[in-house]
Amino acid sequence: MTGRHPDLLKLRDLHAAMDRAVLDVHGRTDIQPRSEFILDYEDDDTPGQPSRRKKPWRYRWPDEIRDEVLGRLLELNAQRAKEEALAGATAGAAPRNRRHVFVLGGAAGTRLTCAVLPAG
């Protein structure tokens, strides 16, 4: 199956629609996700020899979009943790050990799709 196969093109369209829907439901209409083929690199930690080793091409969000989404998820997590701590303190209850889970993944690790799921 090639990268231009109709089934792969349809899958990419479905992922794009899912990305848009998840961002929209969380009020992130200012983020315009777009995926593209990006050749990733991995730093080689060989002492005394700075080099970069090529990794496969990946169809994913560019780093700036991914970093923006992850940064906002971290801010949201901190905000919710603070709200839960305040709610527990004002109710006189012991703080509950709750956390929010971020689901980041996609087909064969080639996509970044984000959702904030309620803890519980």
Secondary structure, 3 states (H helix, E strand, C coil): CCCCCHHHHHHHHHHHHHHHHHHHHCCCCCCCCCCEEEEEEEEECCCCCCEEEEEEEEEECCHHHHHHHHHHHHHHHHHHHHHHHHHHHHCCCCCCCCCCEEEEECHHHCCCEEEEECCC
